[in-house]
């Protein structure tokens, strides 16, 4: 099962925070956008309150910040419609 689907399932099954561990994972902007960006577009920026990120290098943190700010802007401006599940 793809990672985003695993996280979505965990979010749906519990009100707890879901921790995403980036240790040992090659992270690109495209990967982060498909993973975190889509979650923001589908569920809104408030989903970030339920996500925790672990073992993020400075580069990974920068990619996450860029994707998050871009997708929050898109969500708030209504430029992109949320993808269907």
Phi and psi in degrees as a GROMACS rama.xvg file:
@    title "Ramachandran Plot"
@    xaxis  label "Phi"
@    yaxis  label "Psi"
@TYPE xy
-57.5252  150.87  UNK-2
-56.2609  -46.202  UNK-3
-60.2849  -39.9544  UNK-4
-64.7352  -37.133  UNK-5
-62.8626  -43.427  UNK-6
-67.0874  -42.1438  UNK-7
-61.2845  -41.4981  UNK-8
-62.7353  -44.2075  UNK-9
-62.9137  -40.1678  UNK-10
-64.5677  -38.0195  UNK-11
-72.1932  -30.3471  UNK-12
-89.1827  -9.51898  UNK-13
-152.383  157.99  UNK-14
-94.1206  0.947218  UNK-15
-76.33  165.228  UNK-16
-74.3971  139.932  UNK-17
-101.31  124.553  UNK-18
-95.8425  128.244  UNK-19
-110.225  117.009  UNK-20
-98.2135  115.876  UNK-21
-92.8625  8.3914  UNK-22
-62.7616  128.302  UNK-23
74.0657  10.33  UNK-24
-107.342  133.369  UNK-25
-80.7898  120.366  UNK-26
-113.814  125.883  UNK-27
-118.347  168.17  UNK-28
-62.9938  -40.2569  UNK-29
-63.1637  -44.3458  UNK-30
-59.9229  -47.4564  UNK-31
-65.1803  -38.8901  UNK-32
-66.5759  -42.6702  UNK-33
-67.0594  -30.31  UNK-34
-88.5524  -67.0225  UNK-35
-82.7459  -39.7743  UNK-36
-58.5455  -43.8513  UNK-37
-66.079  -37.9341  UNK-38
-59.6347  -41.9695  UNK-39
-65.2479  -44.0861  UNK-40
-66.4524  -36.177  UNK-41
-77.7429  -39.9757  UNK-42
-113.882  -7.04642  UNK-43
90.5276  159.65  UNK-44
-59.6323  -25.2569  UNK-45
-63.2094  -16.4076  UNK-46
-61.4602  -25.9879  UNK-47
-62.1355  -24.572  UNK-48
-66.7303  -19.3078  UNK-49
-106.099  6.57831  UNK-50
-114.686  137.892  UNK-51
-124.118  141.571  UNK-52
-114.729  135.691  UNK-53
-127.758  148.457  UNK-54
54.8106  50.2701  UNK-55
-101.682  120.656  UNK-56
-67.8224  170.998  UNK-57
-60.9648  -37.6196  UNK-58
-64.2503  -43.7489  UNK-59
-64.6172  -41.9716  UNK-60
-59.4122  -41.2209  UNK-61
-64.6147  -41.7782  UNK-62
-63.3335  -45.0436  UNK-63
-61.2532  -46.8173  UNK-64
-58.716  -43.9644  UNK-65
-62.0698  -49.5524  UNK-66
-63.3253  -45.3098  UNK-67
-60.7761  -48.3821  UNK-68
-64.3404  -38.6178  UNK-69
-65.1715  -46.1278  UNK-70
-73.4975  -31.9178  UNK-71
-64.6244  -42.9989  UNK-72
-60.469  -46.94  UNK-73
-59.9955  -44.7828  UNK-74
-61.3187  -47.6002  UNK-75
-67.6044  -32.4926  UNK-76
-84.2457  -11.7083  UNK-77
69.1064  21.4223  UNK-78
-71.3233  -33.5243  UNK-79
-116.947  134.462  UNK-80
-82.4296  140.845  UNK-81
-56.4241  139.154  UNK-82
-69.402  151.116  UNK-83
-85.3638  144.378  UNK-84
